[in-house]
Amino acid sequence: MAIEGQTLVAATVLLPVVSGLASLVIRDKKLRSTLVYLTAVILIGASAMLYSSGSLSFSPGYVFETAVIVLDFGLLLYFLYSGFKNLNFLVIGLTLMQLVPLAYLEFVAHGLEVETILMVDSLSVLFTIIVNVVGSIVLIYSLSYMDEHEDHSGPENTKQPRFFFFMILLLGTMNGLVFSNSMYWLYFFWEVTTLCCYELIRHDGTEEAQQNAVKALWMGLIGGVAMVATMFVGHYVLGSVALSDLLAAAPSEYVLLAFAFIAIAAFTKSAQLPFQGWLLGAMVAPTPVSALLHSSTMVNIGVYAILRIAPAIQGTYLTYGIALVGIFTFMITSILALSQKLSKRILAYSTIGNLGLMIFCAAMNTSLSYSAAIILLVFHSMSKGLLFMCAGIVENRLHTRYIEDWAGLITRLPTTATVMMVGIVSMFLPLFGVLLGKWAAIGI
């Protein structure tokens, strides 16, 4: 059973890497489509089998540990290059604030080694199911969407190989992140999601896309700095950078400080106030990017992090501080959503608000609130992914994102409009999970 579980974990993490690299060299659309479908089927099947395999913990071996270290420093050097290229001193400074401490931890203190690097439990399996099911659907949707999106660029100018590389890679990265018990591995996958986000937002190559991508980059790097700070605290207080050791540690000011750094990193990825700007700016990217970021990958990282640390901080001031940020974000962004006219911007504010509610529920960590956060997470991922994909179809067909221009949509695009209405009512009407989660949240 253990061998089978390790194989399934490897499939969910490494297959997207291999498939993504293959998509870079495949120019034939039919062959690329076959690759995407095959990857989707395997990822969904592997995550379903993991659900029944039970808990699992192991380390993948020296070769993979070395590869992660090399790739991590290479990734940071690329961020540094991007900072100089864009003349953005925030990116440069935040990258150096990670590069220097990590070099010290690895080469001087030798403090990045963890006995058990990967752990599979019910929470990580739940997240990988969401990532692989919803993410795979978005990937398949992207096949036809990107053809329409690039309708005027011509096959010789297509960016689809690069686009699908980062889209598929993002799924494998998320799987690796939720399985990581080593804080260093978790940090590495965390920063790869920042890379994918940066590259996907600037996909179209416009000046606006580049500016918003850089904003997403430096905000993501703030979370990276917080993760490095967590490792420093863990190493010097506990002598370990294992997440399991941190969660099991006796409560102290230093341990709470480490959890506070994790919470800050969570706020950056889940676009909680004041970090909401990067997610709103991500709307310039092709719609599948928005659907993937909002429904099943990037933004859910923050919720995962809070759910993971919630039992260890229960009853502390940090619990109430995190809950306050979540509920404040929920209230403010829900109000702001009412004044928006762009379809994707409305959905973005709605996403940020619902994430705030999830974080509030997770931080409170009662049996009811924890269940509410899980319910909201699962059903919000499905509903919001559906709404973004429908919005993308409308945008491609009507060539507008303004909801005022969508009058008579039921007669112009009847199938899309009907599916969109299902997505809308699933966010607030009975028999749908989002309403159950919000009812549970009210009872906290």
C-alpha positions as CSV (number, residue, x, y, z in Angstrom):
1,M,0.0,0.0,0.0
2,A,2.8,2.4,0.8
3,I,4.5,1.8,-2.5
4,E,1.2,2.4,-4.3
5,G,0.7,5.6,-2.4
6,Q,4.2,6.9,-3.2
7,T,3.5,6.1,-6.9
8,L,0.3,8.1,-6.8
9,V,1.9,11.0,-5.2
10,A,4.7,10.9,-7.8
11,A,2.1,10.8,-10.5
12,T,0.2,13.9,-9.3
13,V,3.4,15.9,-8.9
14,L,5.8,14.7,-11.6
15,L,3.3,14.0,-14.4
16,P,2.3,17.6,-14.8
17,V,5.9,18.6,-15.0
18,V,6.6,16.1,-17.8
19,S,3.4,16.9,-19.6
20,G,4.1,20.7,-19.3
21,L,7.6,20.2,-20.8
22,A,6.1,18.1,-23.6
23,S,3.6,20.8,-24.4
24,L,6.5,23.2,-25.0
25,V,7.8,21.2,-27.9
26,I,4.5,19.9,-29.3
27,R,3.3,22.1,-32.1
28,D,0.5,20.0,-33.4
29,K,-2.8,21.0,-31.8
30,K,-4.4,17.6,-31.9
31,L,-1.4,16.0,-30.2
32,R,-1.4,18.7,-27.6
33,S,-5.1,18.2,-27.0
34,T,-4.5,14.4,-26.5
35,L,-1.8,15.2,-24.1
36,V,-4.0,17.5,-22.0
37,Y,-6.9,15.0,-22.0
38,L,-4.6,12.1,-21.0
39,T,-3.0,14.2,-18.2
40,A,-6.4,15.2,-16.9
41,V,-7.6,11.6,-16.8
42,I,-4.5,10.4,-15.0
43,L,-4.5,13.2,-12.4
44,I,-8.2,12.7,-11.6
45,G,-7.7,9.0,-11.3
46,A,-4.6,9.3,-9.1
47,S,-6.3,11.8,-6.7
48,A,-9.3,9.5,-6.4
49,M,-7.1,6.5,-5.6
50,L,-5.2,8.5,-3.0
51,Y,-8.5,9.2,-1.3
52,S,-8.7,5.5,-0.5
53,S,-5.0,4.8,0.2
54,G,-5.0,6.3,3.7
55,S,-2.3,8.3,5.4
56,L,1.3,8.2,4.1
57,S,4.7,9.7,4.9
58,F,8.0,9.3,3.1
59,S,11.0,11.1,1.6
60,P,11.6,10.8,-2.1
61,G,15.4,10.5,-2.0
62,Y,18.6,12.4,-2.3
63,V,18.3,13.1,-6.1
64,F,15.0,14.9,-5.7
65,E,16.2,16.8,-2.6
66,T,19.2,18.1,-4.6
67,A,17.0,18.9,-7.6
68,V,14.7,21.0,-5.4
69,I,17.6,23.0,-3.9
70,V,19.1,23.6,-7.4
71,L,15.8,24.6,-8.9
72,D,14.9,26.8,-6.0
73,F,18.1,28.9,-6.2
74,G,17.6,29.0,-10.0
75,L,14.1,30.3,-9.5
76,L,15.2,33.0,-7.2
77,L,17.9,34.1,-9.6
78,Y,15.2,34.3,-12.3
79,F,13.1,36.5,-10.0
80,L,16.2,38.7,-9.5
81,Y,16.7,38.9,-13.2
82,S,13.0,39.9,-13.7
83,G,13.4,42.6,-11.1
84,F,16.3,44.1,-12.9
85,K,14.6,43.7,-16.3
86,N,11.5,45.5,-15.1
87,L,13.5,48.0,-13.0
88,N,11.4,47.0,-9.9
89,F,13.4,47.5,-6.7
90,L,10.6,45.8,-4.7
91,V,11.1,42.5,-6.6
92,I,14.9,42.8,-6.3
93,G,14.8,43.6,-2.6
94,L,12.3,40.9,-1.7
95,T,14.2,38.3,-3.7
96,L,17.5,39.1,-2.0
97,M,15.6,38.8,1.4
98,Q,15.0,35.2,0.5
99,L,18.2,34.4,-1.4
100,V,20.7,35.4,1.3
101,P,19.0,33.7,4.3
102,L,18.3,30.5,2.3
103,A,22.0,30.4,1.2
104,Y,22.9,30.7,4.9
105,L,20.5,28.0,6.0
106,E,21.6,25.6,3.3
107,F,25.4,26.1,3.1
108,V,26.3,27.4,6.5
109,A,23.8,26.2,9.1
110,H,22.9,23.0,7.1
111,G,19.4,23.4,8.5
112,L,17.1,22.5,5.7
113,E,17.2,18.7,6.0
114,V,14.0,17.0,7.1
115,E,13.6,13.3,7.8
116,T,10.0,13.0,6.4
117,I,9.6,15.4,3.5
118,L,6.1,14.4,2.2
119,M,3.0,13.5,4.1
120,V,-0.4,12.6,2.8
121,D,-3.5,13.0,5.0
122,S,-7.2,13.7,4.6
123,L,-6.7,17.5,4.3
124,S,-4.0,17.2,1.6
125,V,-6.0,14.6,-0.3
126,L,-9.1,16.9,-0.3
127,F,-7.0,19.7,-1.8
128,T,-5.4,17.6,-4.4
129,I,-8.8,16.3,-5.5
130,I,-10.0,19.9,-5.9
131,V,-6.9,20.9,-7.8
132,N,-7.0,17.9,-10.1
133,V,-10.7,17.7,-10.8
134,V,-11.5,21.4,-11.2
135,G,-8.0,22.2,-12.7
136,S,-8.3,19.4,-15.3
137,I,-11.7,20.7,-16.4
138,V,-10.2,24.2,-16.8
139,L,-7.3,22.8,-18.8
140,I,-9.7,21.0,-21.2
141,Y,-11.8,24.2,-21.5
142,S,-8.6,26.1,-22.4
143,L,-8.1,24.0,-25.6
144,S,-11.0,25.6,-27.4
145,Y,-10.8,28.9,-25.6
146,M,-7.2,29.6,-26.6
147,D,-8.0,28.9,-30.2
148,E,-10.6,31.6,-30.1
149,H,-8.4,33.9,-28.0
150,E,-5.6,33.7,-30.6
151,D,-8.0,33.9,-33.5
152,H,-6.1,36.8,-35.1
153,S,-2.5,35.9,-34.2
154,G,-2.0,33.1,-36.6
155,P,-0.4,29.7,-36.0
156,E,3.1,31.0,-36.4
157,N,2.7,33.4,-33.5
158,T,0.9,31.1,-31.1
159,K,1.9,31.2,-27.5
160,Q,-0.1,28.1,-26.6
161,P,2.9,25.8,-25.9
162,R,4.2,28.2,-23.3
163,F,0.6,28.8,-22.0
164,F,-0.1,25.1,-21.4
165,F,3.3,24.5,-19.9
166,F,2.6,26.9,-17.0
167,M,-1.0,25.9,-16.7
168,I,-0.2,22.2,-16.4
169,L,2.8,22.9,-14.2
170,L,0.6,24.9,-11.8
171,L,-1.4,21.7,-11.1
172,G,1.6,19.6,-10.2
173,T,3.0,22.4,-8.1
174,M,-0.1,22.7,-6.1
175,N,-0.1,18.9,-5.5
176,G,3.5,19.0,-4.3
177,L,2.7,21.9,-2.0
178,V,-0.1,20.3,-0.1
179,F,1.9,17.1,0.3
180,S,5.0,18.9,1.7
181,N,5.9,18.4,5.3
182,S,9.3,20.0,4.8
183,M,8.9,23.8,5.1
184,Y,11.6,24.1,2.5
185,W,9.8,22.0,0.0
186,L,6.5,23.8,0.8
187,Y,8.3,27.1,0.3
188,F,9.8,25.9,-3.1
189,F,6.4,24.9,-4.4
190,W,5.0,28.1,-3.0
191,E,7.4,30.1,-5.1
192,V,6.8,28.0,-8.2
193,T,3.1,29.0,-8.0
194,T,4.3,32.6,-7.9
195,L,6.4,32.0,-11.1
196,C,3.4,30.4,-12.9
197,C,1.1,33.3,-11.8
198,Y,3.6,35.9,-13.1
199,E,4.1,34.2,-16.4
200,L,0.4,33.5,-17.0
201,I,-0.7,37.0,-16.2
202,R,1.7,38.5,-18.6
203,H,0.8,35.9,-21.3
204,D,-0.7,38.4,-23.8
205,G,2.4,40.6,-23.7
206,T,0.6,44.0,-23.3
207,E,2.0,46.8,-21.1
208,E,-1.0,46.4,-18.7
209,A,-0.4,42.6,-18.5
210,Q,3.3,43.1,-17.8
211,Q,2.6,45.7,-15.0
212,N,0.0,43.5,-13.4
213,A,2.2,40.5,-13.6
214,V,5.0,42.4,-11.8
215,K,2.5,43.4,-9.1
216,A,1.6,39.8,-8.6
217,L,5.3,38.9,-8.5
218,W,6.3,41.3,-5.7
219,M,3.2,40.6,-3.7
220,G,3.9,36.9,-4.0
221,L,7.5,37.4,-3.0
222,I,6.2,39.0,0.3
223,G,4.7,35.6,1.1
224,G,8.0,34.0,0.1
225,V,9.9,36.2,2.6
226,A,7.4,35.2,5.3
227,M,8.0,31.6,4.6
228,V,11.7,32.0,4.8
229,A,11.2,33.7,8.2
230,T,9.1,30.8,9.3
231,M,12.0,28.4,8.5
232,F,14.4,30.6,10.4
233,V,12.2,30.5,13.5
234,G,11.7,26.8,13.2
235,H,15.4,26.1,12.8
236,Y,16.6,28.2,15.7
237,V,13.8,27.4,18.1
238,L,13.1,23.8,17.3
239,G,16.1,22.8,15.3
240,S,13.8,21.7,12.5
241,V,12.0,23.0,9.4
242,A,9.5,20.2,9.4
243,L,5.9,21.5,9.5
244,S,4.8,18.6,11.6
245,D,7.4,19.6,14.3
246,L,6.2,23.1,14.3
247,L,2.5,22.0,14.7
248,A,3.4,19.7,17.5
249,A,5.6,22.3,19.4
250,A,4.6,23.6,22.8
251,P,3.0,27.0,22.5
252,S,5.5,29.9,22.9
253,E,6.0,33.4,21.6
254,Y,8.4,32.2,19.0
255,V,6.2,29.4,17.8
256,L,3.3,31.8,17.4
257,L,5.6,34.2,15.5
258,A,6.3,31.4,13.0
259,F,2.6,30.8,12.6
260,A,2.1,34.5,12.2
261,F,4.5,34.5,9.3
262,I,2.6,31.6,7.7
263,A,-0.6,33.6,8.1
264,I,1.0,36.6,6.3
265,A,2.1,34.3,3.5
266,A,-1.5,32.9,3.3
267,F,-2.9,36.4,3.1
268,T,-0.8,37.2,0.0
269,K,-1.8,34.1,-1.9
270,S,-5.5,34.4,-1.0
271,A,-5.5,38.1,-1.8
272,Q,-6.7,39.2,1.6
273,L,-6.7,42.9,2.3
274,P,-4.3,44.7,1.7
275,F,-3.0,42.1,-0.9
276,Q,-6.0,42.0,-3.1
277,G,-4.4,44.1,-5.9
278,W,-2.6,41.2,-7.6
279,L,-5.8,39.1,-8.0
280,L,-7.7,42.0,-9.4
281,G,-4.9,42.7,-11.8
282,A,-4.8,39.1,-12.9
283,M,-8.1,39.7,-14.8
284,V,-6.1,40.9,-17.8
285,A,-4.9,37.3,-18.4
286,P,-6.9,34.9,-20.6
287,T,-10.0,33.6,-18.8
288,P,-8.7,30.1,-18.2
289,V,-6.0,31.7,-16.1
290,S,-8.6,33.5,-14.0
291,A,-10.6,30.3,-13.7
292,L,-7.6,28.3,-12.5
293,L,-6.3,31.0,-10.1
294,H,-9.7,31.7,-8.6
295,S,-11.2,28.2,-8.4
296,S,-8.7,25.5,-7.6
297,T,-5.1,26.6,-7.2
298,M,-3.4,29.8,-6.2
299,V,-6.0,31.4,-4.0
300,N,-6.8,28.2,-2.1
301,I,-3.2,28.0,-0.9
302,G,-4.0,30.6,1.8
303,V,-7.0,28.7,3.0
304,Y,-5.0,25.5,3.1
305,A,-2.3,27.1,5.2
306,I,-4.8,28.5,7.7
307,L,-6.6,25.2,7.9
308,R,-3.3,23.4,8.5
309,I,-2.2,25.6,11.4
310,A,-5.6,26.3,12.9
311,P,-5.5,23.5,15.5
312,A,-2.1,24.6,16.7
313,I,-3.1,28.2,17.3
314,Q,-6.6,27.7,18.7
315,G,-7.4,30.0,21.6
316,T,-4.5,32.4,21.0
317,Y,-4.6,36.0,20.0
318,L,-3.3,35.0,16.6
319,T,-6.5,33.1,16.0
320,Y,-8.6,36.2,16.4
321,G,-6.2,38.3,14.4
322,I,-6.5,36.0,11.4
323,A,-10.2,35.7,11.8
324,L,-10.5,39.5,11.9
325,V,-8.5,39.9,8.6
326,G,-10.8,37.3,7.0
327,I,-14.1,38.7,8.1
328,F,-13.0,42.3,7.3
329,T,-12.0,41.2,3.8
330,F,-15.3,39.5,3.4
331,M,-17.3,42.5,4.3
332,I,-15.3,45.1,2.3
333,T,-15.0,43.2,-0.9
334,S,-18.6,42.1,-0.9
335,I,-19.6,45.7,-0.8
336,L,-17.1,46.7,-3.5
337,A,-18.4,43.9,-5.8
338,L,-21.7,45.7,-6.0
339,S,-20.3,48.7,-7.8
340,Q,-18.3,46.8,-10.5
341,K,-19.3,46.7,-14.2
342,L,-16.7,44.3,-15.6
343,S,-17.8,40.7,-15.3
344,K,-14.4,39.3,-14.3
345,R,-13.9,42.0,-11.7
346,I,-17.2,41.2,-10.1
347,L,-16.2,37.6,-9.9
348,A,-12.8,38.6,-8.5
349,Y,-14.2,40.6,-5.7
350,S,-16.7,37.8,-5.0
351,T,-13.8,35.3,-4.8
352,I,-11.7,37.4,-2.4
353,G,-14.7,37.9,-0.2
354,N,-15.5,34.2,0.0
355,L,-11.9,33.4,0.7
356,G,-12.1,35.9,3.5
357,L,-15.1,34.0,4.9
358,M,-13.2,30.7,4.6
359,I,-10.2,32.0,6.4
360,F,-12.4,33.4,9.2
361,C,-14.1,30.0,9.6
362,A,-10.8,28.1,9.5
363,A,-9.1,30.4,12.0
364,M,-12.0,30.1,14.6
365,N,-11.4,26.3,14.5
366,T,-14.5,25.0,16.1
367,S,-15.9,21.8,14.7
368,L,-18.7,23.8,13.0
369,S,-16.4,26.6,11.7
370,Y,-13.8,24.1,10.3
371,S,-16.6,22.2,8.6
372,A,-18.0,25.4,7.2
373,A,-14.6,26.3,5.7
374,I,-14.2,22.9,4.1
375,I,-17.7,23.1,2.6
376,L,-17.2,26.6,1.3
377,L,-13.9,25.6,-0.2
378,V,-15.2,22.6,-2.1
379,F,-18.3,24.1,-3.5
380,H,-17.0,27.6,-4.1
381,S,-14.2,26.1,-6.3
382,M,-16.8,24.4,-8.5
383,S,-19.2,27.3,-8.7
384,K,-16.5,30.0,-9.4
385,G,-14.7,27.9,-11.9
386,L,-18.0,27.4,-13.8
387,L,-18.8,31.1,-13.7
388,F,-15.3,32.1,-15.0
389,M,-15.4,29.7,-17.8
390,C,-18.9,30.9,-18.9
391,A,-17.7,34.5,-18.6
392,G,-14.8,33.7,-20.9
393,I,-17.1,32.2,-23.5
394,V,-19.3,35.3,-23.5
395,E,-16.2,37.5,-23.7
396,N,-14.9,35.6,-26.7
397,R,-18.2,35.6,-28.5
398,L,-19.4,39.2,-27.7
399,H,-16.0,40.7,-27.4
400,T,-16.8,42.6,-24.2
401,R,-16.5,42.1,-20.4
402,Y,-19.0,44.8,-19.5
403,I,-22.2,43.3,-18.1
404,E,-24.3,46.1,-19.5
405,D,-23.5,44.7,-23.0
406,W,-24.8,41.3,-22.0
407,A,-28.5,42.3,-22.3
408,G,-30.5,39.5,-24.0
409,L,-27.8,36.9,-23.4
410,I,-30.3,34.2,-23.0
411,T,-31.4,34.6,-26.6
412,R,-27.9,35.3,-28.0
413,L,-26.0,32.5,-26.2
414,P,-28.8,30.3,-24.6
415,T,-26.7,27.4,-23.5
416,T,-23.9,29.5,-22.0
417,A,-26.5,31.8,-20.3
418,T,-28.3,28.8,-18.8
419,V,-25.1,27.2,-17.4
420,M,-24.1,30.6,-16.0
421,M,-27.4,30.9,-14.2
422,V,-26.8,27.5,-12.6
423,G,-23.4,28.8,-11.5
424,I,-25.0,31.9,-10.0
425,V,-27.8,30.2,-8.1
426,S,-25.3,27.6,-6.8
427,M,-23.7,30.5,-4.8
428,F,-26.7,31.4,-2.7
429,L,-29.8,29.1,-3.1
430,P,-30.8,26.0,-1.2
431,L,-29.6,22.5,-2.2
432,F,-26.2,23.9,-3.1
433,G,-23.1,23.5,-0.9
434,V,-22.1,27.2,-0.7
435,L,-25.3,28.1,1.0
436,L,-24.8,25.3,3.5
437,G,-21.3,26.6,4.3
438,K,-22.6,30.2,4.8
439,W,-25.4,29.0,7.0
440,A,-22.8,27.1,9.1
441,A,-20.6,30.3,9.2
442,I,-23.6,32.3,10.6
443,G,-23.9,29.8,13.4
444,I,-20.3,30.3,14.6
